[in-house]
Amino acid sequence: QVQYVESGGGMVQPGGSLRLSCSASGFTVSNYAMTWYRQAPGQEREIVAVMSRAGDNVVYHDAVKGRFIMSRDSAINTVYLQMNNLKPEDTARYYCKAAWPKSDIRGNIWGQGTPVTVSS
């Protein structure tokens, strides 16, 4: 059974850093492209970063380029999102998810996410 457990969120001042973790189970993260999403209050969910299946390429949302770094530890089936120089507009709940084929019902599964609040 596919599960995602996101953690590491919290409240931080502008300019601060957080490291989010996503522990996955029920599948192997290194077999799929992995994505970090975020959803701010009253807004639609958006893609923050996408890591290729091989783990050798990451594409970032323009708003986080140069500040966020996505990584993966295949040995423990976990992906990370290092967030630096955080801004108030980064405030959101963050989720990770594998890039399942469109026909795969496992694509409907989401974790609880982890909340990030950036405020002075």
Buried (B, 14 or more C-beta within 10 A) or exposed (E): EBEBBBBBBEEBEEEBEBBBBBBBEEBEBBEBBBBBBBBBEEEEBEEBBBBEBEBEEBEBBEEBEEBBBBBBBEEEBBBBBBBBEBBEEBBBBBBBBBBBEEEEEBBEBBBEBBEBBBEE
